[in-house]
Amino acid sequence: MPTLLLMRHAKSDWDASYGADHDRPLNERGARSARLMGRFVSGADLIPDLVISSTAIRAVTTAQLAAESGAWGCPIDLEPGFYGTGPVSVLEMTSEAPDVERLLLVGHQPTWSMLVQRLTGARADMKTASVAVIDLMNETWAELPTARGTLTSLHHPRSYFGSEWDDAS
């Protein structure tokens, strides 16, 4: 059975100079959290086989920093449809993912919390750079729009500052 990881983009910089909301970058704390969670994912033996990210700058940067810091070595595909959409659309888009065992999606609130609830029935506070781990009961990603699963864990970066995964401590 496949495992779906949902990662909310890290903390963005509301004070930065940017045009559209889509172009808002990460702030320093966000970049640090993205790196920390990348190392955590590796240390927890949750390295994805594929990452699919929203095209928003803050989401792409989160995915890239996490993958680089965690030495994931997997491809990062970009999905423009993840920006500004709801959980049903995300599930439909993700149902076209290639046959991989572990898939990580990087995107936005409130969609990510709604995805966790739709798939598992559990409520999850998807704070910035949080990673939710969902074990699915379906066999393929094509079944994702009607899939059910179990929220096996939810990880927030603040839980790991000062830990073995935090290189700034």
TORZA-868050 format. One record per residue: residue number from 1; chain; z, y, x of N, C-alpha, C in turn. Coordinates in nm, 4 decimals, always signed. Each point is the difference from the previous one (the first is absolute). Example, Ala and Ser with C-alpha at 12.3 -4.5 7.8 and 13.67 -1.06 7.14 Angstrom:
% residues 2
SITE   resi   chain        npz        npy        npx       capz       capy       capx        cpz        cpy        cpx
SITE      1       A    +0.7800    -0.5690    +1.3190    +0.0000    +0.1190    -0.0890    +0.0000    +0.1200    +0.0900
SITE      2       A    -0.0720    +0.1050    -0.0350    +0.0060    +0.1190    +0.0820    +0.0730    +0.1090    -0.0770
//
This chain:
% residues 169
SITE   resi   chain        npz        npy        npx       capz       capy       capx        cpz        cpy        cpx
SITE      1       A    +0.0000    -0.1184    +0.0831    +0.0000    +0.1184    -0.0831    +0.0000    +0.1253    +0.0879
SITE      2       A    -0.0747    +0.1010    -0.0402    -0.0100    +0.1203    +0.0819    +0.1239    +0.0893    -0.0105
SITE      3       A    +0.0156    +0.0830    +0.1015    +0.1069    +0.0989    +0.0026    -0.0628    +0.1383    -0.0002
SITE      4       A    +0.0490    +0.0842    -0.0895    -0.0454    +0.1377    -0.0094    +0.1101    +0.0912    +0.0501
SITE      5       A    -0.0346    +0.0856    +0.0948    +0.0926    +0.1019    +0.0470    -0.0516    +0.1349    -0.0493
SITE      6       A    +0.0890    +0.0791    -0.0566    -0.0338    +0.1342    -0.0435    +0.0770    +0.0979    +0.0861
SITE      7       A    -0.0712    +0.0933    +0.0613    +0.0636    +0.1010    +0.0835    -0.0369    +0.1377    -0.0534
SITE      8       A    +0.1012    +0.0774    -0.0308    -0.0254    +0.1378    -0.0403    -0.0247    +0.0812    +0.1271
SITE      9       A    -0.0890    +0.0967    -0.0084    -0.0240    +0.0849    +0.1169    +0.1308    +0.0637    +0.0456
SITE     10       A    +0.0057    +0.0338    +0.1272    +0.1197    +0.0619    +0.0572    +0.0090    +0.1465    -0.0428
SITE     11       A    +0.1083    +0.0640    +0.0385    +0.0303    +0.1379    -0.0399    -0.1099    +0.0952    +0.0450
SITE     12       A    -0.0505    +0.0772    -0.0945    -0.1085    +0.0934    +0.0316    +0.0542    +0.1389    +0.0316
SITE     13       A    -0.0873    +0.0818    +0.0555    +0.0367    +0.1345    +0.0449    -0.0513    +0.1040    -0.0985
SITE     14       A    +0.0882    +0.0425    -0.0885    -0.0370    +0.0998    -0.0998    -0.0226    +0.1373    +0.0619
SITE     15       A    +0.0504    +0.0230    +0.1212    -0.0144    +0.1305    +0.0658    -0.1238    +0.0087    +0.0884
SITE     16       A    -0.0679    -0.1110    +0.0188    -0.1191    -0.0007    +0.0860    -0.1140    +0.0764    -0.0676
SITE     17       A    -0.0942    +0.0405    +0.0806    -0.1194    +0.0649    -0.0517    -0.1006    -0.1095    -0.0362
SITE     18       A    -0.0315    -0.0106    -0.1278    -0.0956    -0.1001    -0.0463    -0.0686    +0.0560    -0.1236
SITE     19       A    -0.1127    -0.0564    -0.0345    -0.0747    +0.0447    -0.1166    +0.0501    -0.0707    -0.1244
SITE     20       A    -0.0736    -0.0995    -0.0417    +0.0368    -0.0768    -0.1186    +0.1199    -0.0907    +0.0292
SITE     21       A    +0.0711    -0.0391    -0.1061    +0.1144    -0.0902    +0.0136    -0.0379    -0.1269    +0.0759
SITE     22       A    -0.1197    -0.0477    -0.0185    -0.0506    -0.1201    +0.0670    +0.0099    +0.0121    +0.1520
SITE     23       A    -0.0043    +0.1214    +0.0515    -0.0020    +0.0251    +0.1450    +0.1372    +0.0305    +0.0598
SITE     24       A    +0.1067    -0.0110    -0.0801    +0.1336    +0.0309    +0.0506    +0.0421    -0.1032    +0.1043
SITE     25       A    +0.0425    +0.0443    +0.1200    +0.0371    -0.0931    +0.1079    +0.1462    -0.0450    -0.0095
SITE     26       A    +0.0375    -0.0894    +0.0897    +0.1398    -0.0391    +0.0140    +0.0764    +0.1064    +0.0771
SITE     27       A    +0.1293    +0.0083    -0.0253    +0.0841    +0.0823    +0.0867    +0.0553    -0.0898    +0.1112
SITE     28       A    +0.0789    +0.0586    +0.0884    +0.0516    -0.0751    +0.1152    +0.0852    -0.1190    -0.0432
SITE     29       A    +0.0874    +0.0221    -0.0986    +0.0839    -0.1097    -0.0495    -0.0863    -0.1106    -0.0614
SITE     30       A    -0.1066    +0.0387    -0.0693    -0.0897    -0.0973    -0.0595    -0.0680    -0.0867    +0.1048
SITE     31       A    -0.0469    +0.0630    +0.1066    -0.0648    -0.0760    +0.1076    +0.0996    -0.0976    +0.0632
SITE     32       A    +0.1214    +0.0455    +0.0200    +0.1035    -0.0864    +0.0586    +0.0294    -0.1176    -0.0933
SITE     33       A    +0.0112    +0.0269    -0.1305    +0.0281    -0.1063    -0.0969    -0.1146    -0.1009    -0.0078
SITE     34       A    -0.1235    +0.0480    +0.0049    -0.1150    -0.0909    -0.0044    +0.0028    -0.0941    +0.1201
SITE     35       A    +0.0283    +0.0546    +0.1175    +0.0075    -0.0840    +0.1208    +0.1137    -0.1014    -0.0108
SITE     36       A    +0.1155    +0.0466    -0.0444    +0.1169    -0.0865    -0.0131    -0.0290    -0.1149    -0.0962
SITE     37       A    -0.0616    +0.0297    -0.1138    -0.0276    -0.1051    -0.0972    -0.1080    -0.0959    +0.0503
SITE     38       A    -0.0907    +0.0482    +0.0811    -0.0977    -0.0898    +0.0621    +0.0684    -0.1015    +0.0899
SITE     39       A    +0.0960    +0.0468    +0.0785    +0.0749    -0.0916    +0.0864    +0.0878    -0.0938    -0.0821
SITE     40       A    +0.0586    +0.0535    -0.1078    +0.0815    -0.0849    -0.0859    -0.0839    -0.1133    -0.0595
SITE     41       A    -0.1164    +0.0323    -0.0532    -0.0874    -0.1004    -0.0613    -0.0311    -0.1099    +0.1013
SITE     42       A    -0.0285    +0.0385    +0.1228    -0.0263    -0.1003    +0.1039    +0.1237    -0.0836    +0.0287
SITE     43       A    +0.1133    +0.0669    +0.0164    +0.1238    -0.0707    +0.0314    +0.0460    -0.0933    -0.1103
SITE     44       A    -0.0378    +0.0308    -0.1232    +0.0371    -0.0839    -0.1140    -0.1051    -0.1074    -0.0277
SITE     45       A    -0.0966    -0.0124    +0.0897    -0.1074    -0.0991    -0.0126    -0.0776    +0.0167    -0.1312
SITE     46       A    -0.0317    +0.1272    -0.0314    -0.0752    +0.0334    -0.1208    -0.1338    +0.0650    +0.0330
SITE     47       A    -0.0518    -0.0199    +0.1193    -0.1233    +0.0663    +0.0421    -0.1123    -0.0324    -0.0985
SITE     48       A    -0.0638    +0.1041    -0.0544    -0.1085    -0.0250    -0.0948    -0.1267    -0.0493    +0.0703
SITE     49       A    -0.0808    -0.0713    -0.0768    -0.1319    -0.0423    +0.0481    -0.1032    +0.1100    -0.0229
SITE     50       A    +0.0301    +0.0868    -0.0947    -0.0878    +0.1110    -0.0365    +0.0848    +0.1098    -0.0608
SITE     51       A    -0.0360    +0.1254    +0.0314    +0.0612    +0.1169    -0.0623    -0.1092    +0.0712    -0.0776
SITE     52       A    +0.0318    +0.0384    -0.1230    -0.0891    +0.0854    -0.0782    +0.0794    +0.1257    -0.0329
SITE     53       A    -0.0535    +0.1148    +0.0387    +0.0707    +0.1267    -0.0149    -0.0784    +0.0981    -0.0855
SITE     54       A    +0.0746    +0.0828    -0.0690    -0.0565    +0.1182    -0.0638    -0.0676    +0.0833    +0.1087
SITE     55       A    -0.0986    +0.0790    -0.0375    -0.0680    +0.0851    +0.0974    +0.0726    +0.1317    +0.0248
SITE     56       A    +0.1079    +0.0277    -0.0724    +0.0777    +0.1223    +0.0248    +0.0500    -0.0027    +0.1442
SITE     57       A    -0.0058    +0.1130    +0.0664    +0.0366    +0.0087    +0.1418    +0.1388    -0.0570    +0.0257
SITE     58       A    +0.0967    +0.0324    -0.0833    +0.1366    -0.0481    +0.0212    +0.0089    -0.1521    -0.0112
SITE     59       A    -0.0799    -0.0623    -0.0861    +0.0006    -0.1455    -0.0138    -0.0720    -0.0669    +0.1167
SITE     60       A    -0.1165    +0.0513    +0.0359    -0.0761    -0.0574    +0.1125    +0.0818    +0.0088    +0.1279
SITE     61       A    +0.0613    +0.1152    +0.0238    +0.0805    +0.0178    +0.1213    +0.1193    -0.0957    +0.0000
SITE     62       A    +0.0631    -0.0182    -0.1145    +0.1110    -0.0949    -0.0109    -0.0471    -0.1394    +0.0388
SITE     63       A    -0.1112    -0.0425    -0.0557    -0.0539    -0.1336    +0.0293    -0.0330    -0.0142    +0.1480
SITE     64       A    -0.0651    +0.0991    +0.0572    -0.0402    -0.0073    +0.1405    +0.1205    -0.0022    +0.0936
SITE     65       A    +0.0977    +0.0878    -0.0238    +0.1189    +0.0034    +0.0861    +0.0812    -0.1289    -0.0111
SITE     66       A    +0.0148    -0.0519    -0.1220    +0.0755    -0.1243    -0.0183    -0.0702    -0.1160    +0.0702
SITE     67       A    -0.1305    -0.0100    -0.0180    -0.0760    -0.1096    +0.0617    +0.0047    +0.0093    +0.1522
SITE     68       A    -0.0145    +0.1197    +0.0524    +0.0035    +0.0200    +0.1457    +0.1378    -0.0331    +0.0565
SITE     69       A    +0.1055    +0.0522    -0.0621    +0.1362    -0.0233    +0.0501    +0.0428    -0.1444    -0.0158
SITE     70       A    -0.0480    -0.0651    -0.1055    +0.0353    -0.1394    -0.0234    -0.0932    -0.0985    +0.0678
SITE     71       A    -0.1042    +0.0518    +0.0660    -0.0998    -0.0840    +0.0675    -0.0567    -0.1047    -0.0955
SITE     72       A    -0.0371    +0.0452    -0.1199    -0.0471    -0.0930    -0.1018    -0.1353    -0.0608    +0.0340
SITE     73       A    -0.0917    +0.0788    +0.0512    -0.1309    -0.0526    +0.0371    -0.0887    -0.0384    -0.1175
SITE     74       A    +0.0322    +0.0447    -0.1192    -0.0813    -0.0331    -0.1171    -0.0868    +0.1196    -0.0386
SITE     75       A    -0.1054    -0.0250    -0.0753    -0.0827    +0.1123    -0.0446    +0.0733    +0.0869    -0.1017
SITE     76       A    -0.0390    +0.1268    -0.0031    +0.0483    +0.0941    -0.1009    -0.1229    +0.0475    -0.0768
SITE     77       A    -0.0085    -0.0405    -0.1250    -0.1081    +0.0445    -0.0875    +0.0500    +0.1181    -0.0822
SITE     78       A    -0.0910    +0.0910    -0.0326    +0.0358    +0.1174    -0.0789    -0.0554    -0.0138    -0.1409
SITE     79       A    +0.0835    +0.0348    -0.0969    -0.0393    -0.0078    -0.1402    +0.0225    +0.1368    -0.0656
SITE     80       A    -0.1070    +0.0774    -0.0196    +0.0153    +0.1321    -0.0610    +0.0606    -0.0065    -0.1400
SITE     81       A    -0.0201    -0.1094    -0.0706    +0.0515    -0.0129    -0.1353    +0.1507    -0.0108    -0.0102
SITE     82       A    +0.0703    -0.0265    +0.1092    +0.1464    -0.0078    -0.0035    +0.0640    +0.1365    -0.0216
SITE     83       A    -0.0712    +0.1070    +0.0322    +0.0565    +0.1348    -0.0121    -0.0117    +0.0466    -0.1450
SITE     84       A    +0.1130    +0.0338    -0.0598    -0.0001    +0.0573    -0.1333    -0.0294    -0.0969    -0.1123
SITE     85       A    +0.0309    -0.1264    +0.0178    -0.0266    -0.0994    -0.1045    +0.1286    -0.0698    -0.0401
SITE     86       A    -0.0104    -0.0887    -0.0954    +0.1150    -0.0750    -0.0478    -0.0013    -0.1439    +0.0450
SITE     87       A    +0.1028    -0.0750    -0.0370    +0.0148    -0.1377    +0.0474    -0.1112    -0.0943    -0.0455
SITE     88       A    -0.0497    +0.0152    -0.1209    -0.1056    -0.0898    -0.0483    -0.1239    +0.0130    +0.0872
SITE     89       A    -0.0376    +0.1227    +0.0317    -0.1172    +0.0222    +0.0859    +0.0207    -0.0553    +0.1398
SITE     90       A    +0.1201    +0.0181    +0.0552    +0.0284    -0.0530    +0.1339    -0.0134    -0.1520    -0.0003
SITE     91       A    +0.0539    -0.0655    -0.1016    -0.0099    -0.1455    -0.0079    -0.1450    -0.0447    -0.0123
SITE     92       A    -0.0785    +0.0706    -0.0784    -0.1413    -0.0348    -0.0141    -0.0744    +0.0173    +0.1322
SITE     93       A    +0.0241    +0.1119    +0.0690    -0.0665    +0.0229    +0.1293    +0.0425    -0.1047    +0.1026
SITE     94       A    +0.1288    -0.0324    +0.0017    +0.0535    -0.0943    +0.0978    -0.0457    -0.1428    -0.0285
SITE     95       A    -0.0378    -0.0285    -0.1230    -0.0452    -0.1356    -0.0345    -0.1282    -0.0376    +0.0741
SITE     96       A    -0.0653    +0.0977    +0.0604    -0.1210    -0.0259    +0.0774    +0.0290    -0.0204    +0.1493
SITE     97       A    +0.1269    -0.0046    +0.0365    +0.0375    -0.0184    +0.1404    -0.0457    -0.1370    +0.0497
SITE     98       A    -0.0310    -0.0083    +0.1289    -0.0383    -0.1303    +0.0562    +0.1171    -0.0980    -0.0023
SITE     99       A    -0.0294    -0.1239    +0.0209    +0.0989    -0.1067    -0.0043    +0.0902    +0.0069    +0.1228
SITE    100       A    +0.1122    +0.0703    -0.0127    +0.1004    +0.0093    +0.1062    +0.1339    -0.0423    -0.0589
SITE    101       A    +0.0894    -0.0433    +0.0861    +0.1311    -0.0455    -0.0469    +0.0936    +0.1165    -0.0296
SITE    102       A    -0.0036    +0.1032    +0.0848    +0.0937    +0.1116    -0.0140    -0.0787    +0.1309    +0.0018
SITE    103       A    +0.0145    +0.0771    -0.1061    -0.0731    +0.1248    -0.0190    +0.0982    +0.1144    -0.0158
SITE    104       A    -0.0224    +0.1097    +0.0717    +0.0838    +0.1181    -0.0122    -0.0837    +0.1129    -0.0576
SITE    105       A    +0.0513    +0.0634    -0.1064    -0.0644    +0.1153    -0.0604    +0.0830    +0.1234    +0.0307
SITE    106       A    -0.0654    +0.1093    +0.0395    +0.0689    +0.1255    +0.0294    -0.0474    +0.1043    -0.0995
SITE    107       A    +0.0957    +0.0592    -0.0708    -0.0376    +0.0963    -0.1017    +0.1128    +0.0916    -0.0417
SITE    108       A    +0.0039    +0.0308    -0.1287    +0.0751    +0.1141    -0.0507    +0.0917    -0.0343    -0.1166
SITE    109       A    +0.0956    +0.0891    -0.0203    +0.0860    -0.0014    -0.1174    -0.0659    +0.0842    -0.1080
SITE    110       A    +0.0257    -0.0274    -0.1247    +0.0887    -0.1040    -0.0516    -0.0672    -0.1368    -0.0131
SITE    111       A    -0.1266    -0.0081    +0.0383    -0.0765    -0.1236    -0.0188    +0.0653    -0.1200    +0.0670
SITE    112       A    +0.0530    +0.0168    +0.1213    +0.0536    -0.1163    +0.0720    +0.1230    -0.0570    -0.0703
SITE    113       A    +0.0888    +0.0846    -0.0496    +0.1159    -0.0510    -0.0756    -0.0458    -0.0697    -0.1269
SITE    114       A    -0.1011    +0.0553    -0.0662    -0.0516    -0.0623    -0.1219    -0.0665    -0.1337    +0.0307
SITE    115       A    -0.0644    -0.0118    +0.1172    -0.0590    -0.1274    +0.0404    +0.1074    -0.1073    +0.0170
SITE    116       A    +0.1076    +0.0352    +0.0677    +0.1090    -0.0964    +0.0189    +0.0505    -0.0473    -0.1353
SITE    117       A    +0.0220    +0.0932    -0.0906    +0.0528    -0.0370    -0.1311    -0.1002    -0.0843    -0.0790
SITE    118       A    -0.1264    +0.0362    +0.0057    -0.1021    -0.0771    -0.0730    -0.0105    -0.1437    +0.0512
SITE    119       A    +0.0056    -0.0165    +0.1322    -0.0163    -0.1328    +0.0599    +0.1258    -0.0856    -0.0068
SITE    120       A    +0.1174    +0.0637    +0.0051    +0.1240    -0.0769    +0.0132    +0.1013    +0.0208    -0.1120
SITE    121       A    -0.0151    +0.1079    -0.0743    +0.1000    +0.0344    -0.1000    +0.1187    +0.0732    +0.0587
SITE    122       A    +0.0049    +0.0122    +0.1322    +0.1121    +0.0664    +0.0681    -0.0307    +0.1482    +0.0204
SITE    123       A    +0.1041    +0.0789    -0.0011    -0.0147    +0.1420    +0.0329    +0.0220    +0.0171    +0.1490
SITE    124       A    -0.0829    +0.0846    +0.0600    +0.0104    +0.0230    +0.1441    -0.0129    +0.1485    +0.0273
SITE    125       A    +0.0916    +0.0536    +0.0777    -0.0056    +0.1396    +0.0414    -0.0844    +0.0074    +0.1262
SITE    126       A    -0.1276    +0.0280    -0.0168    -0.0924    +0.0040    +0.1136    +0.0072    +0.1370    +0.0672
SITE    127       A    +0.1024    +0.0167    +0.0830    +0.0150    +0.1227    +0.0772    -0.1114    +0.0052    +0.1049
SITE    128       A    -0.0167    +0.1152    +0.0620    -0.1051    +0.0125    +0.1006    +0.0176    -0.1050    +0.1100
SITE    129       A    -0.1105    -0.0621    +0.0370    -0.0109    -0.1031    +0.1041    +0.0697    -0.1310    -0.0349
SITE    130       A    +0.0436    -0.0151    -0.1237    +0.0616    -0.1265    -0.0426    -0.1042    -0.1105    -0.0063
SITE    131       A    +0.0470    -0.1228    +0.0202    -0.0862    -0.1180    -0.0098    +0.0634    -0.0984    -0.0972
SITE    132       A    -0.0762    -0.0344    -0.1042    +0.0417    -0.1024    -0.0956    -0.0766    -0.1284    +0.0327
SITE    133       A    +0.0703    -0.1124    -0.0034    -0.0611    -0.1296    +0.0276    +0.0021    -0.0809    -0.1293
SITE    134       A    -0.1205    -0.0384    -0.0446    -0.0133    -0.0729    -0.1262    -0.0689    -0.1336    +0.0259
SITE    135       A    +0.0688    -0.1080    -0.0336    -0.0605    -0.1333    +0.0053    -0.0656    -0.0246    -0.1350
SITE    136       A    -0.1308    -0.0197    +0.0032    -0.0773    -0.0165    -0.1226    -0.0125    -0.1465    -0.0388
SITE    137       A    -0.0177    -0.0235    -0.1287    -0.0152    -0.1359    -0.0504    -0.1462    -0.0408    -0.0138
SITE    138       A    -0.0914    +0.0934    +0.0190    -0.1423    -0.0309    -0.0096    -0.0508    -0.0585    +0.1314
SITE    139       A    -0.1142    -0.0633    -0.0062    -0.0597    -0.0625    +0.1188    -0.0961    +0.0935    +0.0734
SITE    140       A    -0.0639    +0.0905    -0.0722    -0.1012    +0.0873    +0.0604    +0.0242    +0.1446    -0.0404
SITE    141       A    -0.0581    +0.0904    +0.0757    +0.0104    +0.1426    -0.0330    -0.0795    +0.0316    -0.1259
SITE    142       A    -0.1012    -0.0776    -0.0321    -0.0792    +0.0221    -0.1209    +0.0871    -0.0078    -0.1260
SITE    143       A    +0.1087    -0.0741    +0.0068    +0.0915    -0.0153    -0.1133    +0.1035    +0.1125    -0.0085
SITE    144       A    -0.0032    +0.0937    +0.0926    +0.1036    +0.1026    +0.0094    +0.0194    +0.0825    -0.1273
SITE    145       A    -0.1037    +0.0380    -0.0736    +0.0248    +0.0817    -0.1202    +0.0930    -0.0651    -0.1027
SITE    146       A    +0.0112    -0.1310    -0.0008    +0.0895    -0.0682    -0.0945    +0.1131    -0.0741    +0.0717
SITE    147       A    +0.0155    +0.0239    +0.1277    +0.0974    -0.0736    +0.0809    +0.1433    +0.0410    -0.0314
SITE    148       A    +0.0896    -0.0903    +0.0327    +0.1441    +0.0251    -0.0036    +0.0559    -0.0433    +0.1351
SITE    149       A    +0.1130    +0.0548    +0.0345    +0.0607    -0.0349    +0.1272    +0.1474    +0.0341    +0.0018
SITE    150       A    +0.0577    -0.0148    +0.1184    +0.1409    +0.0275    +0.0215    +0.0145    +0.1043    +0.1093
SITE    151       A    +0.0775    +0.1035    -0.0265    +0.0328    +0.0985    +0.1026    +0.1033    -0.0643    +0.0908
SITE    152       A    -0.0440    -0.0432    +0.1185    +0.0915    -0.0713    +0.0885    +0.0834    +0.0940    +0.0864
SITE    153       A    -0.0537    +0.1198    +0.0264    +0.0785    +0.0978    +0.0765    -0.0626    +0.1379    -0.0115
SITE    154       A    +0.0826    +0.1004    +0.0226    -0.0421    +0.1395    +0.0002    +0.0682    +0.0665    +0.1186
SITE    155       A    -0.0791    +0.0628    +0.0848    +0.0516    +0.0567    +0.1256    -0.0289    +0.1490    +0.0066
SITE    156       A    +0.1054    +0.0770    +0.0257    -0.0107    +0.1450    +0.0150    +0.0218    +0.0357    +0.1469
SITE    157       A    -0.0767    +0.0929    +0.0542    +0.0154    +0.0335    +0.1421    +0.1400    +0.0451    +0.0391
SITE    158       A    +0.0683    +0.0687    -0.0885    +0.1351    +0.0476    +0.0352    +0.0946    -0.1148    +0.0322
SITE    159       A    -0.0290    -0.1181    -0.0532    +0.0840    -0.1169    +0.0280    -0.0133    -0.0463    +0.1442
SITE    160       A    -0.1056    +0.0435    +0.0674    -0.0289    -0.0524    +0.1336    +0.0084    +0.1039    +0.1111
SITE    161       A    +0.0260    +0.1270    -0.0344    +0.0200    +0.0988    +0.1062    +0.1217    -0.0421    +0.0809
SITE    162       A    -0.0139    +0.0028    +0.1308    +0.1072    -0.0431    +0.0876    +0.0033    -0.1502    +0.0222
SITE    163       A    -0.0981    -0.0709    -0.0533    -0.0047    -0.1449    +0.0155    -0.0934    -0.0379    +0.1159
SITE    164       A    -0.0176    -0.1286    +0.0177    -0.0880    -0.0498    +0.1052    -0.1442    +0.0454    -0.0193
SITE    165       A    -0.0388    +0.0381    -0.1236    -0.1390    +0.0404    -0.0253    -0.0203    +0.1494    +0.0196
SITE    166       A    +0.1054    +0.0756    +0.0159    -0.0099    +0.1446    +0.0108    -0.0012    +0.0394    +0.1483
SITE    167       A    -0.1173    +0.0352    +0.0509    -0.0119    +0.0332    +0.1422    +0.0568    +0.1369    +0.0345
SITE    168       A    +0.0361    +0.0795    -0.0990    +0.0500    +0.1340    +0.0283    +0.1524    +0.0036    +0.0106
SITE    169       A    +0.0644    -0.1146    -0.0193    +0.1460    +0.0008    +0.0066    +0.0492    -0.0086    +0.1429
//
